[in-house]
Amino acid sequence: MLETRDLTIRFGGHVAVNSVSCAFAPGTLTAIVGPNGAGKTTYFNLISGQLKASAGTVSLDGQPLSGLSPSARTHAGLGRAFQLTNLFPNLTVLENVRLAVQATREGAHRRGLNLWSIWSDHKALTERADQILADVALKSREHATVASLPHGDQRKLEVALLMALEPKVFMFDEPTAGMNAAEAPVILDLIRKLKQDKSKTILLVEHKMDVVRELADRIIVLHNGTLVADGEPAEVIASPVVQEAYLGIAKETAA
């Protein structure tokens, strides 16, 4: 179970995330919603280690993660979608995914054994990478360099790399942002499939309320960095605090 206790970050006099305590159980998809500037992505960054908390703790299955680097948290089982600037832009799509698969696997590629063992292990890594690329509808682009990909394919690759790590916790921050109507369903279908594995925990930051209603087992709402609602989707969406703090603001912005 992933848990944050009194998680807080201050930037000067501004409290961006204010003492947020939440536990996220395996087998559930929790949507994190709120107006722009509510602290959703900052909360994600605190969990994954991109930002250092001013106070509070993060733990996974009872193991403290506070103070660990982002890569150490990934090794512990937290899966946050890669930023493509952290990848190898001049390598191919397949090579990037194969490297991500390789990072999680023991085998001859790590032990320096005989050439047959190394080739066999390399073949298995490539087959797994190919499978993931097929799942995210990128098989046709496997030999393209990452730098050449259009935005929609870049988002698919982020999800492919996350899948390759086989984490305990999947963290998606607006996974369909910037995608066209034809591309977004591929990612949403993948999240639906991931939900079927009841050993995995899924966190989803998402502005599209129709997506949230369909996918979420639970919604938490942040407003001005504070947790203001937490519960089943229908209950949370109908609550006065959410109507005012989130949905009301959304309507005014759209007007």
C-alpha positions as CSV (number, residue, x, y, z in Angstrom):
1,M,0.0,0.0,0.0
2,L,1.2,3.5,-0.9
3,E,0.7,6.0,1.8
4,T,1.5,9.7,2.4
5,R,1.3,11.2,5.9
6,D,1.0,15.0,6.4
7,L,2.9,15.5,3.1
8,T,3.7,19.2,2.7
9,I,5.8,21.5,0.5
10,R,6.3,25.2,0.9
11,F,7.8,27.5,-1.7
12,G,8.7,30.6,0.3
13,G,5.5,31.7,2.0
14,H,3.3,29.6,-0.4
15,V,2.1,26.2,0.7
16,A,1.6,24.2,-2.5
17,V,0.7,20.9,-0.8
18,N,-0.7,21.2,2.7
19,S,-0.4,18.2,5.1
20,V,-2.0,15.6,2.7
21,S,-2.6,12.2,4.3
22,C,-3.8,9.4,2.0
23,A,-3.5,5.7,1.6
24,F,-3.8,4.0,-1.8
25,A,-4.6,0.3,-1.8
26,P,-3.7,-2.3,-4.5
27,G,-6.6,-3.1,-6.9
28,T,-7.9,0.5,-6.9
29,L,-7.7,3.4,-9.3
30,T,-7.8,6.7,-7.6
31,A,-8.4,9.9,-9.6
32,I,-6.8,13.1,-8.2
33,V,-8.8,16.1,-9.4
34,G,-9.0,19.8,-8.7
35,P,-8.8,23.1,-10.4
36,N,-5.6,24.4,-12.0
37,G,-3.0,25.2,-9.4
38,A,-4.6,22.9,-6.8
39,G,-1.4,21.0,-6.2
40,K,-2.1,17.8,-8.1
41,T,1.1,17.5,-10.1
42,T,3.1,18.8,-7.1
43,Y,1.6,16.0,-5.0
44,F,2.7,13.5,-7.7
45,N,6.2,15.0,-7.7
46,L,6.5,14.7,-3.9
47,I,5.4,11.0,-4.1
48,S,7.8,10.2,-6.9
49,G,10.7,12.2,-5.4
50,Q,11.1,14.9,-8.1
51,L,10.4,17.4,-5.3
52,K,11.7,17.2,-1.7
53,A,8.9,17.5,0.9
54,S,9.1,20.3,3.5
55,A,7.4,17.9,6.0
56,G,5.6,14.6,6.0
57,T,6.4,11.1,4.7
58,V,5.9,8.7,1.8
59,S,5.9,4.9,2.2
60,L,5.2,1.9,0.1
61,D,4.3,-1.4,1.7
62,G,5.6,-0.1,5.0
63,Q,9.0,0.9,3.5
64,P,9.9,4.6,4.0
65,L,10.6,6.3,0.7
66,S,11.1,9.8,2.0
67,G,14.7,10.9,1.3
68,L,15.2,8.4,-1.5
69,S,16.0,9.6,-5.0
70,P,13.4,9.2,-7.8
71,S,15.4,6.3,-9.3
72,A,15.5,4.6,-5.9
73,R,11.7,5.0,-5.5
74,T,11.3,3.5,-9.0
75,H,13.4,0.5,-7.9
76,A,11.1,0.2,-4.8
77,G,8.0,-0.1,-7.1
78,L,6.8,3.4,-7.9
79,G,6.1,3.9,-11.6
80,R,5.9,7.5,-12.8
81,A,5.7,8.1,-16.6
82,F,9.1,9.1,-18.0
83,Q,9.7,12.6,-19.2
84,L,11.0,12.1,-22.7
85,T,13.9,14.5,-22.0
86,N,15.3,11.8,-19.8
87,L,15.4,9.2,-22.6
88,F,17.8,8.5,-25.4
89,P,16.4,10.7,-28.2
90,N,18.8,9.4,-30.9
91,L,18.0,5.7,-30.1
92,T,15.0,4.0,-31.6
93,V,11.7,3.5,-29.9
94,L,12.4,-0.2,-29.6
95,E,15.9,0.4,-28.1
96,N,14.5,2.7,-25.4
97,V,11.8,0.2,-24.4
98,R,14.2,-2.7,-24.4
99,L,16.5,-0.7,-22.1
100,A,13.6,-0.2,-19.7
101,V,12.8,-3.9,-19.8
102,Q,16.4,-4.7,-19.2
103,A,16.6,-2.5,-16.2
104,T,14.1,-4.7,-14.3
105,R,15.5,-8.1,-15.4
106,E,18.2,-10.4,-14.2
107,G,20.0,-12.3,-17.0
108,A,23.1,-12.9,-19.0
109,H,23.1,-9.3,-20.2
110,R,24.1,-8.5,-16.6
111,R,26.3,-11.4,-15.8
112,G,28.6,-11.4,-18.9
113,L,28.2,-15.2,-19.6
114,N,28.8,-17.0,-22.9
115,L,27.7,-15.5,-26.1
116,W,24.8,-17.9,-26.6
117,S,23.3,-17.0,-23.2
118,I,23.7,-13.3,-23.9
119,W,22.0,-13.6,-27.3
120,S,19.2,-15.7,-25.9
121,D,18.6,-13.2,-23.1
122,H,18.7,-10.3,-25.5
123,K,16.1,-12.0,-27.7
124,A,13.8,-12.4,-24.7
125,L,14.2,-8.7,-23.8
126,T,13.4,-7.7,-27.4
127,E,10.3,-9.9,-27.5
128,R,9.0,-8.3,-24.3
129,A,9.7,-4.8,-25.7
130,D,7.9,-5.8,-28.9
131,Q,4.9,-7.0,-27.0
132,I,4.7,-3.7,-25.1
133,L,5.0,-1.6,-28.2
134,A,2.1,-3.6,-29.8
135,D,0.0,-2.9,-26.7
136,V,0.5,0.8,-27.1
137,A,0.0,0.8,-30.9
138,L,3.7,1.8,-31.6
139,K,4.9,-1.4,-33.3
140,S,5.0,0.4,-36.6
141,R,7.2,3.1,-35.2
142,E,9.7,0.8,-33.4
143,H,12.6,1.7,-35.7
144,A,12.0,5.4,-35.6
145,T,14.2,7.6,-33.3
146,V,12.5,9.0,-30.3
147,A,13.4,12.5,-31.4
148,S,11.3,12.1,-34.6
149,L,8.1,11.1,-32.9
150,P,5.0,13.4,-33.0
151,H,3.5,14.4,-29.6
152,G,0.8,11.7,-29.5
153,D,3.4,8.9,-30.1
154,Q,5.6,10.4,-27.4
155,R,2.8,10.0,-24.9
156,K,2.3,6.4,-25.9
157,L,6.0,5.8,-25.5
158,E,5.9,7.3,-21.9
159,V,3.2,4.7,-21.1
160,A,5.2,1.9,-22.8
161,L,8.3,2.7,-20.6
162,L,6.1,2.7,-17.5
163,M,4.7,-0.7,-18.4
164,A,8.3,-2.0,-19.0
165,L,9.2,-1.2,-15.4
166,E,6.4,-3.4,-14.1
167,P,5.9,-1.2,-11.0
168,K,3.6,-1.9,-8.0
169,V,2.2,1.7,-8.4
170,F,1.3,3.3,-11.8
171,M,1.2,7.1,-11.7
172,F,-0.4,8.8,-14.7
173,D,-0.4,12.6,-15.0
174,E,-3.0,13.5,-17.6
175,P,-1.9,10.7,-19.9
176,T,-4.0,11.7,-22.9
177,A,-3.1,15.4,-22.8
178,G,-2.3,16.7,-26.3
179,M,-3.6,13.5,-28.0
180,N,-6.2,13.6,-30.7
181,A,-9.5,11.8,-30.6
182,A,-8.1,8.7,-32.4
183,E,-5.0,8.4,-30.1
184,A,-6.5,8.8,-26.6
185,P,-8.6,5.6,-26.6
186,V,-5.4,3.5,-26.9
187,I,-4.0,4.9,-23.6
188,L,-7.4,4.6,-21.9
189,D,-7.8,1.0,-23.0
190,L,-4.4,0.2,-21.5
191,I,-5.4,1.8,-18.2
192,R,-8.5,-0.4,-18.2
193,K,-6.4,-3.5,-18.7
194,L,-4.0,-2.5,-15.9
195,K,-7.0,-2.1,-13.6
196,Q,-7.7,-5.8,-14.1
197,D,-4.5,-6.7,-12.2
198,K,-5.7,-6.4,-8.6
199,S,-2.1,-6.4,-7.3
200,K,-1.5,-3.0,-8.9
201,T,-2.3,0.5,-7.5
202,I,-3.1,3.2,-10.1
203,L,-3.1,7.0,-9.5
204,L,-4.5,9.2,-12.2
205,V,-4.4,13.0,-12.4
206,E,-7.1,13.9,-15.0
207,H,-9.1,17.0,-15.9
208,K,-11.6,15.1,-18.2
209,M,-14.5,14.3,-15.8
210,D,-16.0,11.7,-18.2
211,V,-12.8,9.8,-18.1
212,V,-12.7,10.1,-14.3
213,R,-16.3,8.9,-13.9
214,E,-15.6,5.8,-16.1
215,L,-12.2,4.7,-14.7
216,A,-12.1,5.8,-11.1
217,D,-12.9,3.6,-8.1
218,R,-12.2,6.6,-5.8
219,I,-11.7,10.3,-6.2
220,I,-9.7,12.7,-4.1
221,V,-10.0,16.4,-4.6
222,L,-7.2,18.9,-3.9
223,H,-7.9,22.6,-3.6
224,N,-5.2,25.2,-2.8
225,G,-3.0,22.2,-1.8
226,T,-5.4,20.8,0.7
227,L,-7.4,17.6,0.5
228,V,-11.0,18.7,0.5
229,A,-12.9,15.5,-0.5
230,D,-12.2,11.7,-0.7
231,G,-14.6,9.0,-1.6
232,E,-16.6,7.1,-4.2
233,P,-16.9,9.0,-7.5
234,A,-20.7,9.7,-7.5
235,E,-20.6,10.9,-3.9
236,V,-17.5,13.1,-4.3
237,I,-18.7,14.7,-7.6
238,A,-22.1,15.5,-6.0
239,S,-20.7,17.0,-2.9
240,P,-21.1,20.8,-2.4
241,V,-17.4,21.4,-1.7
242,V,-16.5,19.8,-5.1
243,Q,-19.2,21.6,-6.9
244,E,-17.9,24.9,-5.6
245,A,-14.1,24.3,-5.5
246,Y,-13.8,22.3,-8.7
247,L,-16.8,22.0,-11.0
248,G,-17.9,25.5,-10.4
249,I,-14.5,27.0,-11.3
250,A,-14.4,24.8,-14.4
251,K,-17.8,26.2,-15.6
252,E,-16.7,29.7,-15.0
253,T,-13.4,29.1,-16.9
254,A,-15.3,27.5,-19.8
255,A,-17.8,30.4,-20.0
